[in-house]
Amino acid sequence: MDAEPTRNRAEVALMFGVSRARVTQHLNLIKLPSGMVDYLADRTDSRPLSHFTERRLRPMAMKADKAEVITRFSTTVAEIRQNAAERVSREQRRGA
């Protein structure tokens, strides 16, 4: 079998022209709960996507308590939705 040889993080970093630390940061995102990843992947509204930047997701990926991560994520999504609804309501009142 002619499988591609396993690469370490330093080799991958060299291939993509980034630091080994950057490769590690991206690989750590794999540790996010799959429900979160699926939710973000399915978004067509940019508000949640613009809020959940890689920089905000990295600490979540490193937390051991995934139930806490999901709870915080769900709370934040609810707040984003509430803020969006309030914004639309204000805009409608101004336009009326």
C-alpha positions in Angstrom: 0.0 0.0 0.0 1.5 3.4 -1.0 0.0 5.6 1.7 1.2 9.1 2.2 3.7 9.2 5.1 2.6 10.6 8.4 3.7 14.1 8.8 4.5 15.9 12.0 3.4 19.4 12.8 6.7 20.9 11.8 6.5 19.3 8.4 2.9 20.5 7.9 3.9 24.0 9.0 6.7 24.0 6.4 4.3 22.8 3.7 1.8 25.6 4.3 4.3 28.3 5.3 3.0 28.8 8.8 4.4 28.2 12.2 4.2 24.9 14.0 2.2 26.7 16.7 -0.3 27.8 14.1 -0.8 24.2 12.9 -1.4 23.2 16.5 -4.0 25.9 16.9 -5.9 24.7 13.9 -5.7 21.0 14.9 -7.0 21.9 18.4 -10.2 23.1 16.8 -11.0 19.5 16.0 -11.7 19.1 19.7 -14.7 21.3 19.5 -18.0 19.5 20.1 -19.4 18.3 16.8 -22.7 20.0 17.4 -21.0 23.4 17.5 -19.1 22.7 14.3 -22.2 21.5 12.5 -24.2 24.6 13.7 -21.5 27.0 12.4 -21.0 25.1 9.2 -24.7 25.3 8.4 -25.1 29.0 9.0 -26.2 31.3 6.2 -26.6 34.3 8.6 -23.2 35.9 9.1 -23.8 37.2 12.6 -22.9 34.0 14.5 -20.0 33.4 12.1 -18.6 36.8 12.7 -18.9 36.4 16.4 -17.4 32.9 16.7 -13.9 33.7 15.3 -11.1 31.2 15.5 -9.6 33.2 18.3 -12.8 32.9 20.3 -13.2 29.2 19.5 -9.7 28.1 20.5 -10.2 28.5 24.2 -13.5 26.6 24.0 -11.7 23.7 22.2 -9.2 23.4 25.0 -11.8 23.1 27.8 -12.2 19.6 29.3 -15.8 20.1 30.3 -17.5 19.9 26.9 -21.0 20.3 28.5 -19.9 23.7 29.8 -18.6 24.6 26.4 -22.0 23.7 24.8 -23.9 25.6 27.4 -21.8 28.7 26.9 -22.1 28.4 23.1 -25.9 28.0 23.3 -26.2 31.0 25.6 -24.1 33.1 23.3 -26.1 32.0 20.2 -29.3 32.9 22.0 -27.9 36.4 22.9 -26.9 36.9 19.3 -30.4 36.0 18.1 -32.0 38.3 20.7 -29.7 41.2 19.8 -30.6 40.7 16.1 -34.3 40.6 16.9 -34.0 43.8 18.9 -32.1 45.5 16.1 -34.7 44.5 13.5 -37.5 45.8 15.9 -35.7 49.1 16.3 -35.2 49.5 12.5 -38.9 48.7 11.9 -40.0 51.3 14.4 -37.8 53.9 12.8 -39.1 53.1 9.3 -42.8 53.0 10.4 
